[in-house]
């Protein structure tokens, strides 16, 4: 099929895709250029939907649909190749860009759809807003009823389908499209930082961002994924400004940074063989880049890998810490053990261990210890003739009254009642306390 020379993709193929999307989903679909102008459509020949045009005709209200969809398109370029947004009429639209040779050439726009119940929308967005006579109100409602009402789950599925459609038109797979979108998003963030630096008077000759480098190394050693990614963009912006975006100099500085970050990852617990293997691969890849944006995105992926190495080690370590702590509690619950004892056993500060234990088990240390003790007390109540005082003391409760109170809070009845009913507790047996 012939290509549109100005856009770099087959317009006929795009139109087939638009029609297929509309027929399979029941949702209207448009193709707009980078200025927000309509260049293709599924069935409607207007960028404004039927409801929007009817509203303008009946009330005189005009909405700038072009700017709204242009905004949605720009957001889709920054957020992984897909984006949901509301127009001024509180209707949902979806957008996904067409990317050819790494450049956004156009965008798909699908919608409108309604996320709220149509009757609620009619009351809150039409009847209570516009002073119209019965005939005009009826016409506007009739036009509104043509808008599909979808659940949030279906809206998300429609957005995914739009992304697949956009990737097919672009001639790339979804993974590649998302990669290119991530690269565009990163460049957008870096450019924002560069503009801010230039506004403050920074330019060529700007000093090397050593303080950002040191902070980035700290983030890597901590496995701080989000913090390191945003900090990396700031670092790259400063590097672009200080080097004048010279590709050769940028490559040299990047290699130096990778060496430092690899050491930080190892300090954070990453396996040296994994890090060194990644560095060896890096040396082969970095010389192939012809543009600084390729280098920027490659470094972004390297930082992700370093973070993953450290994060995975920390997750495994935390899992081992909790297992070790649980084993210690289950082996020593009859003793007078405190949070400090268990924290010392796993070589963590009490405060950090307390937070980690609650995060991983859902219980505080004291709550978990009491559950273990009460579970054991049930066996003693049913299978021995020991008194409540004896059982409480055996399990580490210093006072029988405290043992009774804890037992009742967990089981729902007192220890005596539990023994009396032989552990068969009905709802009416549960005591209010």
N, C-alpha and C positions, 0 to 999 in steps of 0.2 A: 504494500500500500504506500502511496506517496507520503512523504514527510512534509510537515509544515516547516519550511526553511527557517522561519524566524524562531520557532520553538524547539526544533530539533527532535520532535517525536511525531508519530503518525496521528494526525487529527482524526482520520477515518477510524483508526483502531481505538482511539480514545472515545469516540462517539459510540462505537459498538459496546465498549465497556460501560459507558454511562447508561445505555438502554438496558443492558443486562442487569446492572445494579438495581435500576428502578423496577424492572419486571420481577426480579427475585425477592426484593425486599418490600416493594410497595412504597418506597420513599423516593421523592424526587431528587435528582442529582444534577449538578451544574459543573462546568469547567470555567474557571476564571484565570485571567492573566495576572502578571505581577502588579498591575495597576488596579486590579479589582474589576476589570471589564469582563463581561460575559463573552466567551468565545465558543461555548458548546453547551448543549443541554439535552436532557433525556426526553422531555415532552413539553414542558413549559418553555416559552420563548422569551421569558422575562426573568431578570435577576430577582425582581420582587415577586414573592409568592402571590397566589390568588387572594389570600386573606389580606395581605398588606395592601394590594391594589384596591380591594373592595373598601377597606378602611379609609384609604385616602379619598376615594370617590364619595363616600358617605359623610365623612367628618372633616375632610380637608387636612388631616394629619399626614405629614410626610416623614418617612424614616429614611435615613441614609444607609440603605442596604449595602451599597458598594463599600463604604468604609468599614461597616460591621464585618463583612466577609473578608475584607483585606486584613483586618485585625485577627480574625480567626485563623487565616492562612499563615500569618506571620508567627502566631503562637504555635501552630502545628509544626512549623520549621524548627522551633526551639525545644519542643517537648516530645521528642521521639517519633515524629512523623505523623502524629494524630492529635486532634484536639476537639473538645466539646465546648461550645459557648452559646450564650443566650443573646438573642437580638433584643432591641428595645421593646418588642411586644411580648417578651417573656417566653419566646418559643426557642426550642433547642435546635442548633445546627451542628454539623460535623464537618471537619476539614482534614485533608491529607494532601501533601504536596507531590507534584510530578518532578522528579529529579533526573536530569540528563547530564552526564559527564560531570557530576558533582555540583551542578548549578540548578537551582529551582527555576523551572520554566513556567509552571502553572500550578494550579491547585484544584482539587476536587472539593466541592461543597455539597453536602447532602442535607436535606431537611425542607421545611421545618417539621418537627415532631413536637408532641405535647407530653410533658412528664407529669402533669397534674390532671386530675379528673376533669373531663370537658365541662361538666356542669359547674364545678368550682371555678374553672377558668372563666366561664361565661359570666358568672356573678361578679367575680373580683376584678376581671380585666376588661369587661365590656359593659355590663349593666350598671355597675356602680361608678363607671368612669365617664361614659358618654351619654349626653342628654339627647336621645334619639326617639322619634315617634315609633309606634309599633311596627310599621312597615319596614323602616330602615333597620330597626333592631333585629327584625326577623331575617332580613337579608344578610346582615353581618353574622348572625348566629349560624345561618345556613352555610356561609363561607367558612366559618370556623370549624364546623363539623366535618369539613373535608380534610382537616389536618389529622394525621394518624396519632393516636394516643398509645404510648409505649411505656413499658416498665423501665426502670433504671438498668436492669440486667440486659434487656433487649437493646437499649440505646448503646451500651458498651459493645454488644455483639455487632451492631450496625457499624460502629466506628472501626472495629477490627476488620470487618468486611470491606470497608472503604479503603483501609490501609492496604489490604491485599489487592484491591482494584488498582490503586495508585501505583503499587510496585509492579504490577503487570504492564501497565501503560508505560512505566519508566523502563521496562525491559530488564529489571533486576529482581532478585528475590527479596522477600520481606526483611531477612536478616541484613542484607546489604543495604537496603533502604534505611533501616534503623541505624546502621553504622554511619551512613552518610549524614543522616539527620543529627546524630550525636556530634559529628565533626562540625557541622554547621552551627549547632548550638554552642559548642565550645568557642568557636571563632567569634560568635556574637558576644559572648561573655568577655573574651579577651579584648575585643574592640571597644567594649564599653569601658573597661579599665584604662585602655590606652587613651581614649578621649578624655577621661578624667585626669590622667597624668598630664596630657597636653594642655588642658584647661588651667592646670596649676603651674604651667611653664616648664615642665620637664621636656627634655629632648635628647638628641644624640649627645653622648658624653655623660649621660646619667650614670651614677655609680652602680656597680653590680649589687643586686638585691641580696646581700649576705644575710641580713636578718630574716628574710623570708625563707631563704635556703635552710637556715638553722631550725626554723619553726617547722618547715616541711619535714625535715629529718625526724623531729620529735613526733610529729603526727604519724609518720610511717612506723616508727618503733612502737607506737601505741595501737596501731591497726585502725586509726581514725579515718574511715573511708570518706565520709562527707566533708570533713574539715580539710583533708589533704587535697581533694579535688578542687575546691573553691580557692584554696591557697595557691595551688599550682597555676590556676588561671591568672591570679594576681602576679605571681612570679614571672610567668611568661610575658605578660604585658610589660612589666619592667624590663625584661630581657629584650623584647622587641624594641623598646624605646632606646635602651642603652646601646644596642648593636646596630640600630637602623635596619633591623630585620634582615641583616646579612646572613644568607643561608650557611655559608662556610663557618662563620663565627658561631652561629646558633648551634650548629652540629657539634662543634668543639665544646661549647659550654654544656650542651645536653649530655654528652658523654661523661664529662666531669661530674655532673649532677647524678647520673645513673650510678656511678661508682659510690658516691656518698650515700645515696638512698639505699643501695644494696647493703652497705654496712649497717645502716640504721635498721633495716629489716632483720638482719641477723641478730642485732642487739635486742630486737623485739621478740626473738625466739624462732624466727624462720630457719628452716634447714639450709645450711650453707650450700649443699649440693644443688638444691632447687634454685637458689639465688644465682649461683655461679653459672648454672646451665642457662638461665634466662639472660644473663649478661653476655654469654658467648653468642647467643642468638642475636642479641641486640647489636653487637659489633658488625654482624653480617648485614643486618637490615638497614641500619641508619644511613649508610652511604648510598642507598638506592633512592632516597627521597630527592625530588626536584623542586618542591615547594615548602615554604616554612609552615603552612597550615598542616601538611602531611606530618611534618616533624612534631608539631604541637600535639596532634591527636595521637601519634605513636607514643609520645611521652606520657600522655594521659593514660593510655592502656598499660604502660609499664608501671605507673603508680598504682593502678588498680591491682595488678598482679602482685606487687610488693605488699600491698595492704592485705590481699587475700592470704598470702603466705603467713603473715603475722596473725591475722584474725583467726584463721583456722587453728593455728597453734594455741592461741588463747582460749578458743572454744573448747578444744580438747583438754587443755590444762584445767579449765574451770569444771569440766565434766568430771575429771579425775579428783579434783578437790572435793566436790560434793559427794561423790561415791565414798571417798575416804572418810569424810565427816559423818556421813550416815552410818557407815560401818562402826565408827568409833562410838557414836551415840547408842547404837543397838547393842554394843558390847559392854557399855558402862552405864546404862540407864539406871541401874540399881544404886549407883554411887551418887554422891553429891557433886554433879558436874555443872559447870557454868559455861557461859559463852566463851570466856577467856580460855578455858581448858581446850575446847574444840578448835578455836582459832589458832592456839599455839601448836596443836597437833598437825594442822595443815599449813603452818608457817605463813599465816596472814594476820593482819591487824584485826582486832575484834570488830571495828566499824565496817571495814571492807568485807570481812567474812559474813557479817550479819546481812548486809545488802545483797551479796551474792547468793547466800542461802535462800533468802526470801524470793529473789528473782527466779531461781532455778527450781525450787520446790513448791512455792506458793504459800509456805508456812514460815513463821518466824522460828528461830531456834527453840524458844521456850514452848511454843505451840506444838512443834514436831516432837520434842522430848516428852511432853505430856501425852500426846497421842500414843507414842510407843509404850509408855508406862501404863496407860489405861487399857490398852489392848492386852497387855500381860496380866493386868489385874482381873480381867474378865475370866481368864483361865483359872486363876487362883480362887476366885469367888465360886466358880462352878465345880471345881475339882478338889478343893481342900476345905478343911473346917477352920482355917485360920480366921481370927477376928479381923474386923476392918482396921483396927489399929495396927495389927501385925502386918497385914497386907500393905497398908500405906507405908509403913516403915521399911518393909522389904524392898519396895519399889522406889525409895528415895524421897518420899513425901515426909517432911519433918512433923507435920501435924495431921491428924486424922480428919479434922474439919476441912482442911485445904484439899485433901485427897477426895473427900465427898463432894466438895464444890466443883472440882475439876471434872470428876467422873460424871456428875449430873449435867454439866455444860456440854460434854462431848456425847454422852450416851442418851441423855434425855430423862433418865431416872436415877435415883440414888443407888449406891452400891447394894444397900440392903434390899431394895425392891428388885434389883436385877437378880440377886441370889434367890430371893423368894420365888420369882417367876421362872427360875432356871434359864434365864436369858431370853425368854420369849416375851418380847415387849410389843404390846399393841399400842395403837395411837392413844387410847383412853388412859393407858398406864403412864404415859409421859407426863412429867410434872412441870408445871409452870414455875419458872424461877427467874 
